Amino acid sequence: MESHDGYRGAGYVGDTPVRVHLSGRWEPVDGRYHWGGRIEPDPRVARLLRAGHRQVALRIADRVSPARLAEVDPWGGVRITGVGGPPWPPEDEPAATTGAREV
């Protein structure tokens, strides 16, 4: 499910397929769009973060966005944040037609 306010679905952190839950907002203080959310538990992503790799690329459909891994939550999910346009496709551009795969 994607929208202007958020996205829930398939993506990739590097070459690792993941499921994400994201939302975003315009921040009036700096005038930029801030987005973030959670990557569902995946030991490969948690290992990446624990090894010190915080700066990653998040790919959803044909959009690639720089992102930052923040922390592992108690359930094994990883918090992810970014600044810039939303990394998910707009509602009128279904993920199925842009190459996103369900994980």
N, C-alpha and C positions, 0 to 999 in steps of 0.2 A: 504494500500500500504506500503510495507516495502522495505528497501534497506540498503546498508552499510552506507549510509549517513543520513538516516532518516526513520521515521515511522509515519504513520497517521492512526489511527484506535482505536480499543477497548483496554481497559486495566482496571485495578482495583487499587484504592488507598485503601488499607486495604480490606474491603468487599464491598466498594462502586464502582459500575461500572462507568467508565468514558470514554470519547473520548479524545485522546491525539494527539498532533502535536509535534513531536520531531525531533531533528537533533543532530549531534555530530561531534567532531573533535579530532584528536590527538593533544595534547598540547606539543610542543617541550621543553618548559621550565621545566616541571615536568615529562615528558615522560609518561603521562597517558591520557586515553581517557576521555574527558569531554562531557557530553550530557545535553540537556535541551530543554525546549519548554513550551508548554501551555496545560493546561487541559481546555477543553471547559467548559463554565459556568455550575456550579453545586452548588446549595446552600449548600449541605452537605460538600463539600470540602472547600468552602469559610468559613463556620462556624468552621471547624476543624482548619484552619489557624488562624482565628480571636481568637480562644480559646487558641492559643499558641502552637499548635501541628505543628512543622515544620518538624521534622524527621518522614518520613513515608516509607512504602514499596510500590513500584510500581510493579504490576504484569502484564505482557503481555505474553499471552500463558502460557508456563510452566517456564518462567523466572521471578525471583523475584529480584529486585534491590533496595538497600537503596537509598532514594532520599530526597530532601529538598524542602519544599514548600517555595516560596520566597515572593510573594505579589499577591494581587487581582488586576487585571487590570480594567480599566473603564467599561468594558463590562461584568464583573463578572467571567471571566476566571482566573485561578490561574497559575502562573509561577512555573515550577518545574525544578530542576537541579539535576545532579548526576555525580559521577566520578567512572570510572570502565568500564568494557565492556558494549556495548550498551544493553539496556534492551529489545530490540525487537529482534525477531528471524531473522536469516540470510535469504537472498532471497531464498535460496534453501530449506528452511524449512518453508513451508506455514503455516500461523497462524491457518488456518482451521484444519490442522492435529495435532496441538499441544494443542488444547483445548481452544483457544481464542474464545470468543463469541462476536458477534457484539452487540452493545448497542443501 
